[in-house]
Amino acid sequence: MKKVVEKLKAEKAVIELKRSEMQDRQSEGIEEAYRTGKRIAERWVRKASYQELKDAVKRPNAKHDANYFSLMYSSYFTSLEKICPEESKRFKWVYNDAFVNGWREEVNNIWESIRDDINQ
């Protein structure tokens, strides 16, 4: 009976190790997608139209912003595919949310830094 319990504990430890490794790989993939999204934001801002830029900027009301972001999500990704096809293709089916969220965060940072210059 002791051997059976030890064998089951060993199998459980192996399963937990595999699960941990899988989660580590996933979190690394998510971080890479997020960093890539942030990295291509500047290139996207340079090539995007003023309207595309205004659409990507966060709205003052958080609920409205969340609804608008989910509505425009496919449009954002289509725009990214046109301007940055290689990076977009890489994250089209996997870690897409992290990629777009990183991109949008950096677009907002860029917008905040240039907003006064544009509005003058």
C-alpha positions as CSV (number, residue, x, y, z in Angstrom):
1,M,0.0,0.0,0.0
2,K,2.9,2.3,0.8
3,K,4.4,1.7,-2.6
4,V,1.2,2.6,-4.3
5,V,0.8,5.8,-2.4
6,E,4.5,6.8,-3.1
7,K,4.0,5.9,-6.8
8,L,0.8,8.1,-7.0
9,K,2.6,11.0,-5.2
10,A,5.5,10.7,-7.7
11,E,3.1,10.7,-10.6
12,K,1.3,13.7,-9.1
13,A,4.6,15.5,-8.8
14,V,5.5,14.9,-12.4
15,I,2.1,16.2,-13.5
16,E,2.5,19.3,-11.4
17,L,5.9,19.9,-12.8
18,K,4.6,19.6,-16.4
19,R,1.7,21.9,-15.5
20,S,4.1,24.5,-14.0
21,E,6.4,24.4,-17.1
22,M,3.4,24.8,-19.4
23,Q,2.2,27.9,-17.4
24,D,5.7,29.3,-17.5
25,R,5.8,29.0,-21.3
26,Q,2.3,30.6,-21.6
27,S,3.2,33.5,-19.4
28,E,6.4,34.0,-21.4
29,G,4.3,34.0,-24.6
30,I,1.9,36.5,-23.1
31,E,4.7,38.8,-22.0
32,E,6.4,38.6,-25.5
33,A,3.1,39.4,-27.2
34,Y,2.6,42.4,-24.9
35,R,6.1,43.7,-25.4
36,T,5.8,43.3,-29.2
37,G,2.5,45.2,-29.2
38,K,4.2,48.0,-27.3
39,R,7.1,48.0,-29.6
40,I,5.1,48.3,-32.8
41,A,2.9,51.1,-31.5
42,E,5.3,53.9,-32.5
43,R,5.5,52.5,-36.1
44,W,1.7,52.2,-36.2
45,V,1.2,55.8,-34.9
46,R,3.5,57.2,-37.7
47,K,1.5,55.4,-40.4
48,A,-2.0,55.6,-39.0
49,S,-4.5,58.3,-39.9
50,Y,-5.6,60.9,-37.4
51,Q,-9.0,59.2,-37.1
52,E,-7.5,55.8,-36.5
53,L,-5.3,57.3,-33.8
54,K,-8.3,59.1,-32.1
55,D,-10.3,55.8,-32.2
56,A,-7.5,53.9,-30.5
57,V,-7.1,56.4,-27.6
58,K,-8.9,55.6,-24.4
59,R,-12.2,57.2,-23.6
60,P,-12.7,59.2,-20.3
61,N,-15.5,56.9,-19.1
62,A,-14.2,53.4,-18.3
63,K,-17.4,51.6,-19.1
64,H,-17.8,53.4,-22.4
65,D,-14.1,52.7,-23.1
66,A,-14.4,49.0,-22.4
67,N,-17.5,48.7,-24.7
68,Y,-15.9,50.7,-27.5
69,F,-12.7,48.7,-27.3
70,S,-14.5,45.4,-27.6
71,L,-16.6,46.8,-30.5
72,M,-13.5,48.1,-32.3
73,Y,-11.2,45.2,-31.5
74,S,-11.3,43.6,-34.9
75,S,-10.8,47.0,-36.6
76,Y,-7.8,47.6,-34.5
77,F,-6.3,44.3,-35.4
78,T,-7.1,44.8,-39.1
79,S,-5.3,48.1,-38.9
80,L,-2.3,46.5,-37.2
81,E,-2.2,43.7,-39.9
82,K,-2.0,46.4,-42.6
83,I,0.8,48.4,-41.0
84,C,2.7,45.6,-39.2
85,P,1.9,42.4,-41.0
86,E,4.7,40.2,-39.6
87,E,4.1,40.9,-36.0
88,S,0.4,40.7,-36.4
89,K,0.5,37.4,-38.1
90,R,2.7,36.0,-35.3
91,F,0.0,36.8,-32.7
92,K,-3.2,36.4,-34.7
93,W,-4.3,33.2,-33.2
94,V,-2.3,33.0,-29.9
95,Y,-1.9,35.7,-27.3
96,N,-3.9,38.1,-29.4
97,D,-5.4,40.0,-26.4
98,A,-2.0,40.6,-24.8
99,F,-0.6,41.9,-28.2
100,V,-3.5,44.3,-28.8
101,N,-3.5,45.5,-25.1
102,G,0.2,46.2,-25.2
103,W,-0.2,48.1,-28.5
104,R,-3.1,50.2,-27.2
105,E,-1.3,51.0,-23.9
106,E,1.7,52.4,-25.8
107,V,-0.5,54.2,-28.3
108,N,-2.1,56.0,-25.3
109,N,1.3,56.8,-23.9
110,I,2.4,58.3,-27.2
111,W,-0.9,60.2,-27.6
112,E,-0.5,61.7,-24.1
113,S,3.0,62.9,-25.1
114,I,2.0,64.5,-28.4
115,R,-1.6,65.6,-27.7
116,D,-0.8,69.2,-26.9
117,D,1.3,69.5,-30.1
118,I,-1.5,68.1,-32.3
119,N,-4.3,70.2,-30.7
120,Q,-2.5,73.5,-31.3
